[in-house]
Every structure is written in C-alpha cells, then in structure tokens.
Amino acid sequence: MRGRHVLRRVNRCLLCGETAIDTKTTGRFVTTSCSACRAVLMIEFDPPDQPGLRARIERLDDADDGGMAVARIPDVVHAEGRSFRVRSR
C-alpha cells in the first residue's frame, strides 16, 4: 500500500514559509496553524480518491486574501482557488 509507513511531516508554513508553526498529525492528515500569517491548512497526503496526487492542501481559516500566498510557492504546487494540490513526480 502506497505511503502506509511514510512519516508525514510539515516543517514550515506553506504560504509564508514561517518555521514556527503548530502541527497535528492524524493518519495521513496534517493540520498546520501559522501565527505569522494566521493560515490554517489541512494537508492530506496520498489521497486515495486521486492516486496521482502526492498531497491535497486545503485552507481552513477564514482569511479574506483571495487565496493568495504571502511567499512564492514552489512550482510543484498548483493553486486552484483556496486549495493547493501537489502532484508526485
């Protein structure tokens, strides 16, 4: 089974790059909270309904910024509204 024993860790905010974030991991889901940009994200690694995706990222906070990132997002992240999808290589 893909990703069954893989450690899923998020070390920085995916929007602003801040390293001082709070995280909570539950199975393949990681929820992050950033005090710098106030973003709350839920990252689902290896979503079973889309096997081609490495991770699905959803923004949970109510920020009214139009979903725009504060920092440059790596090319492997594709913005679609307020959610981001990371495709495996």
C-alpha positions in Angstrom: 0.0 0.0 0.0 1.5 3.4 -1.0 2.6 5.6 1.8 1.5 3.2 4.6 4.6 3.6 6.7 5.8 7.0 5.4 6.4 9.7 8.0 4.4 12.8 7.1 5.9 16.0 8.5 5.4 19.6 7.6 8.2 21.9 8.8 7.1 25.3 7.7 4.0 27.2 6.6 3.3 26.5 3.0 2.0 30.1 2.5 4.6 32.3 4.1 7.5 30.0 4.9 7.5 30.6 8.7 9.1 27.7 10.6 7.4 28.3 13.9 4.1 26.6 13.2 1.8 24.2 15.2 1.0 20.9 13.6 -1.3 18.0 14.4 -1.0 14.7 12.6 -3.8 12.2 12.3 -3.0 9.3 10.0 -2.4 10.8 6.5 -3.8 14.2 7.5 -1.6 17.0 8.9 -3.2 20.2 10.1 -0.9 23.3 10.4 -1.5 26.6 12.1 0.8 29.6 11.4 0.9 32.5 13.9 2.8 34.7 11.4 0.2 34.7 8.5 -2.7 33.2 10.5 -3.2 30.4 7.9 -4.7 27.1 9.0 -4.1 24.4 6.4 -5.1 20.7 6.2 -2.8 18.6 4.2 -4.0 15.1 3.1 -1.0 13.0 1.9 -1.7 10.4 -0.8 -5.4 10.9 -1.1 -7.0 7.6 -2.1 -9.5 9.1 -4.5 -6.7 10.7 -6.6 -3.7 8.3 -6.7 -1.8 10.7 -8.9 -1.6 13.4 -6.2 1.1 13.4 -3.6 -0.9 15.7 -1.3 -4.1 17.8 -1.3 -3.9 21.0 0.7 -7.0 22.9 1.8 -7.0 26.3 3.6 -9.4 26.1 6.6 -9.1 29.7 8.0 -11.5 32.5 7.0 -8.8 34.9 5.7 -10.2 37.2 3.0 -7.0 37.4 0.9 -8.4 35.7 -2.2 -6.2 32.7 -1.6 -3.0 34.5 -2.5 0.2 33.2 -0.9 2.4 35.6 1.0 5.6 33.9 -0.3 6.5 32.3 -3.6 5.0 28.8 -3.9 7.2 26.1 -5.4 6.4 25.0 -8.9 5.1 21.7 -7.7 2.2 23.3 -6.0 -0.7 24.4 -8.3 -3.1 27.0 -6.9 -6.8 26.4 -7.6 -8.8 28.9 -5.6 -8.1 28.4 -1.9 -6.8 24.8 -2.3 -3.4 23.6 -3.5 -2.6 20.2 -5.0 0.9 18.7 -5.0 1.5 16.2 -7.8 4.0 13.4 -7.4 6.9 13.3 -9.9 
